[in-house]
């Protein structure tokens, strides 16, 4: 049947095949994990690119509009007519804000 040397070679080959299969499975698992993480990162980046709100003039005052809504959810007690012309132009077009920190900063900057 098998000689002692043949058995030894057989088990060496079997061990090498098992180790190779383990490496392939681990590599594939890491690749799938990496692709899922990349998709999550891309989705988060795409969401960050969309503004959370826009600040623009509404009935002569600054108003905050949530993303893609037509009615303001907050109106500030800041008369646009009292602002410098550059600011008036910016708020007439609308200023997109991408996070709560930017919104808080803008409110602080234009509050009394």
Rosetta constraint file for C-alpha pairs under 8 A:
AtomPair CA 2 CA 6 HARMONIC 5.56 0.50
AtomPair CA 2 CA 7 HARMONIC 6.06 0.50
AtomPair CA 3 CA 7 HARMONIC 6.21 0.50
AtomPair CA 4 CA 8 HARMONIC 6.29 0.50
AtomPair CA 5 CA 9 HARMONIC 6.27 0.50
AtomPair CA 6 CA 10 HARMONIC 6.06 0.50
AtomPair CA 7 CA 11 HARMONIC 6.21 0.50
AtomPair CA 8 CA 12 HARMONIC 6.20 0.50
AtomPair CA 9 CA 13 HARMONIC 6.11 0.50
AtomPair CA 10 CA 14 HARMONIC 6.07 0.50
AtomPair CA 11 CA 15 HARMONIC 5.92 0.50
AtomPair CA 12 CA 16 HARMONIC 6.10 0.50
AtomPair CA 13 CA 17 HARMONIC 6.08 0.50
AtomPair CA 14 CA 18 HARMONIC 6.16 0.50
AtomPair CA 15 CA 19 HARMONIC 6.15 0.50
AtomPair CA 16 CA 20 HARMONIC 6.06 0.50
AtomPair CA 17 CA 21 HARMONIC 6.07 0.50
AtomPair CA 18 CA 22 HARMONIC 6.14 0.50
AtomPair CA 19 CA 23 HARMONIC 6.22 0.50
AtomPair CA 20 CA 24 HARMONIC 6.22 0.50
AtomPair CA 21 CA 25 HARMONIC 6.16 0.50
AtomPair CA 22 CA 26 HARMONIC 6.13 0.50
AtomPair CA 23 CA 27 HARMONIC 6.05 0.50
AtomPair CA 24 CA 28 HARMONIC 6.15 0.50
AtomPair CA 25 CA 29 HARMONIC 6.10 0.50
AtomPair CA 26 CA 30 HARMONIC 6.16 0.50
AtomPair CA 27 CA 31 HARMONIC 6.14 0.50
AtomPair CA 28 CA 32 HARMONIC 6.21 0.50
AtomPair CA 29 CA 33 HARMONIC 6.15 0.50
AtomPair CA 30 CA 34 HARMONIC 5.94 0.50
AtomPair CA 31 CA 35 HARMONIC 6.16 0.50
AtomPair CA 32 CA 36 HARMONIC 6.26 0.50
AtomPair CA 33 CA 37 HARMONIC 6.23 0.50
AtomPair CA 34 CA 38 HARMONIC 6.09 0.50
AtomPair CA 35 CA 39 HARMONIC 6.20 0.50
AtomPair CA 36 CA 40 HARMONIC 6.26 0.50
AtomPair CA 37 CA 41 HARMONIC 6.12 0.50
AtomPair CA 38 CA 42 HARMONIC 6.11 0.50
AtomPair CA 39 CA 43 HARMONIC 6.10 0.50
AtomPair CA 40 CA 44 HARMONIC 6.13 0.50
AtomPair CA 41 CA 45 HARMONIC 6.08 0.50
AtomPair CA 42 CA 46 HARMONIC 6.08 0.50
AtomPair CA 43 CA 47 HARMONIC 6.21 0.50
AtomPair CA 44 CA 48 HARMONIC 6.14 0.50
AtomPair CA 45 CA 49 HARMONIC 6.30 0.50
AtomPair CA 46 CA 50 HARMONIC 6.89 0.50
AtomPair CA 48 CA 98 HARMONIC 6.79 0.50
AtomPair CA 49 CA 98 HARMONIC 7.23 0.50
AtomPair CA 50 CA 98 HARMONIC 6.74 0.50
AtomPair CA 51 CA 67 HARMONIC 6.34 0.50
AtomPair CA 51 CA 96 HARMONIC 5.72 0.50
AtomPair CA 51 CA 97 HARMONIC 5.29 0.50
AtomPair CA 51 CA 98 HARMONIC 4.27 0.50
AtomPair CA 51 CA 99 HARMONIC 7.33 0.50
AtomPair CA 52 CA 66 HARMONIC 6.19 0.50
AtomPair CA 52 CA 67 HARMONIC 5.21 0.50
AtomPair CA 52 CA 96 HARMONIC 7.68 0.50
AtomPair CA 52 CA 97 HARMONIC 6.06 0.50
AtomPair CA 52 CA 98 HARMONIC 5.18 0.50
AtomPair CA 52 CA 99 HARMONIC 6.16 0.50
AtomPair CA 52 CA 100 HARMONIC 7.95 0.50
AtomPair CA 53 CA 64 HARMONIC 6.59 0.50
AtomPair CA 53 CA 65 HARMONIC 5.38 0.50
AtomPair CA 53 CA 66 HARMONIC 4.31 0.50
AtomPair CA 53 CA 67 HARMONIC 4.65 0.50
AtomPair CA 53 CA 68 HARMONIC 7.99 0.50
AtomPair CA 53 CA 96 HARMONIC 6.01 0.50
AtomPair CA 53 CA 97 HARMONIC 5.48 0.50
AtomPair CA 53 CA 98 HARMONIC 6.98 0.50
AtomPair CA 54 CA 64 HARMONIC 5.78 0.50
AtomPair CA 54 CA 65 HARMONIC 5.17 0.50
AtomPair CA 54 CA 66 HARMONIC 6.50 0.50
AtomPair CA 54 CA 67 HARMONIC 6.73 0.50
AtomPair CA 54 CA 94 HARMONIC 5.97 0.50
AtomPair CA 54 CA 95 HARMONIC 5.31 0.50
AtomPair CA 54 CA 96 HARMONIC 4.39 0.50
AtomPair CA 54 CA 97 HARMONIC 5.91 0.50
AtomPair CA 55 CA 62 HARMONIC 6.56 0.50
AtomPair CA 55 CA 63 HARMONIC 5.53 0.50
AtomPair CA 55 CA 64 HARMONIC 4.51 0.50
AtomPair CA 55 CA 65 HARMONIC 6.19 0.50
AtomPair CA 55 CA 91 HARMONIC 6.53 0.50
AtomPair CA 55 CA 94 HARMONIC 5.47 0.50
AtomPair CA 55 CA 95 HARMONIC 5.12 0.50
AtomPair CA 55 CA 96 HARMONIC 6.55 0.50
AtomPair CA 55 CA 97 HARMONIC 7.67 0.50
AtomPair CA 56 CA 62 HARMONIC 5.56 0.50
AtomPair CA 56 CA 63 HARMONIC 5.54 0.50
AtomPair CA 56 CA 64 HARMONIC 6.68 0.50
AtomPair CA 56 CA 65 HARMONIC 7.79 0.50
AtomPair CA 56 CA 90 HARMONIC 7.91 0.50
AtomPair CA 56 CA 91 HARMONIC 4.42 0.50
AtomPair CA 56 CA 92 HARMONIC 5.73 0.50
AtomPair CA 56 CA 93 HARMONIC 6.76 0.50
AtomPair CA 56 CA 94 HARMONIC 4.40 0.50
AtomPair CA 56 CA 95 HARMONIC 6.40 0.50
AtomPair CA 57 CA 61 HARMONIC 5.43 0.50
AtomPair CA 57 CA 62 HARMONIC 4.72 0.50
AtomPair CA 57 CA 63 HARMONIC 5.89 0.50
AtomPair CA 57 CA 80 HARMONIC 6.76 0.50
AtomPair CA 57 CA 91 HARMONIC 5.77 0.50
AtomPair CA 57 CA 92 HARMONIC 5.64 0.50
AtomPair CA 57 CA 94 HARMONIC 7.50 0.50
AtomPair CA 58 CA 62 HARMONIC 6.04 0.50
AtomPair CA 58 CA 63 HARMONIC 5.74 0.50
AtomPair CA 58 CA 72 HARMONIC 7.94 0.50
AtomPair CA 58 CA 75 HARMONIC 7.85 0.50
AtomPair CA 60 CA 79 HARMONIC 5.80 0.50
AtomPair CA 60 CA 80 HARMONIC 5.69 0.50
AtomPair CA 60 CA 81 HARMONIC 7.04 0.50
AtomPair CA 61 CA 75 HARMONIC 6.97 0.50
AtomPair CA 61 CA 76 HARMONIC 6.49 0.50
AtomPair CA 61 CA 77 HARMONIC 6.49 0.50
AtomPair CA 61 CA 78 HARMONIC 5.34 0.50
AtomPair CA 61 CA 79 HARMONIC 4.55 0.50
AtomPair CA 61 CA 80 HARMONIC 5.34 0.50
AtomPair CA 62 CA 75 HARMONIC 6.00 0.50
AtomPair CA 62 CA 76 HARMONIC 5.31 0.50
AtomPair CA 62 CA 77 HARMONIC 7.16 0.50
AtomPair CA 62 CA 78 HARMONIC 5.77 0.50
AtomPair CA 62 CA 79 HARMONIC 6.75 0.50
AtomPair CA 62 CA 80 HARMONIC 6.40 0.50
AtomPair CA 62 CA 91 HARMONIC 7.48 0.50
AtomPair CA 63 CA 72 HARMONIC 5.86 0.50
AtomPair CA 63 CA 73 HARMONIC 7.62 0.50
AtomPair CA 63 CA 74 HARMONIC 5.72 0.50
AtomPair CA 63 CA 75 HARMONIC 4.18 0.50
AtomPair CA 63 CA 76 HARMONIC 5.78 0.50
AtomPair CA 64 CA 72 HARMONIC 5.40 0.50
AtomPair CA 64 CA 73 HARMONIC 6.07 0.50
AtomPair CA 64 CA 74 HARMONIC 5.18 0.50
AtomPair CA 64 CA 75 HARMONIC 6.20 0.50
AtomPair CA 64 CA 76 HARMONIC 7.84 0.50
AtomPair CA 65 CA 69 HARMONIC 6.20 0.50
AtomPair CA 65 CA 70 HARMONIC 7.01 0.50
AtomPair CA 65 CA 71 HARMONIC 6.44 0.50
AtomPair CA 65 CA 72 HARMONIC 4.40 0.50
AtomPair CA 65 CA 73 HARMONIC 5.77 0.50
AtomPair CA 65 CA 74 HARMONIC 7.18 0.50
AtomPair CA 66 CA 72 HARMONIC 7.08 0.50
AtomPair CA 66 CA 73 HARMONIC 6.82 0.50
AtomPair CA 76 CA 107 HARMONIC 7.90 0.50
AtomPair CA 76 CA 111 HARMONIC 7.96 0.50
AtomPair CA 77 CA 111 HARMONIC 7.57 0.50
AtomPair CA 78 CA 82 HARMONIC 7.90 0.50
AtomPair CA 78 CA 110 HARMONIC 6.96 0.50
AtomPair CA 78 CA 111 HARMONIC 7.08 0.50
AtomPair CA 79 CA 83 HARMONIC 7.21 0.50
AtomPair CA 80 CA 88 HARMONIC 5.98 0.50
AtomPair CA 80 CA 91 HARMONIC 7.86 0.50
AtomPair CA 81 CA 88 HARMONIC 7.12 0.50
AtomPair CA 83 CA 87 HARMONIC 6.07 0.50
AtomPair CA 83 CA 88 HARMONIC 5.95 0.50
AtomPair CA 84 CA 88 HARMONIC 6.23 0.50
AtomPair CA 85 CA 89 HARMONIC 6.15 0.50
AtomPair CA 86 CA 90 HARMONIC 6.29 0.50
AtomPair CA 87 CA 91 HARMONIC 6.13 0.50
AtomPair CA 88 CA 92 HARMONIC 5.98 0.50
AtomPair CA 89 CA 93 HARMONIC 6.44 0.50
AtomPair CA 90 CA 94 HARMONIC 5.94 0.50
AtomPair CA 90 CA 95 HARMONIC 6.37 0.50
AtomPair CA 91 CA 95 HARMONIC 5.98 0.50
AtomPair CA 97 CA 102 HARMONIC 6.02 0.50
AtomPair CA 97 CA 103 HARMONIC 6.31 0.50
AtomPair CA 98 CA 102 HARMONIC 6.85 0.50
AtomPair CA 99 CA 103 HARMONIC 6.66 0.50
AtomPair CA 100 CA 104 HARMONIC 6.11 0.50
AtomPair CA 101 CA 105 HARMONIC 6.08 0.50
AtomPair CA 102 CA 106 HARMONIC 6.17 0.50
AtomPair CA 103 CA 107 HARMONIC 6.20 0.50
AtomPair CA 104 CA 108 HARMONIC 6.13 0.50
AtomPair CA 105 CA 109 HARMONIC 6.05 0.50
AtomPair CA 106 CA 110 HARMONIC 6.24 0.50
AtomPair CA 107 CA 111 HARMONIC 5.84 0.50
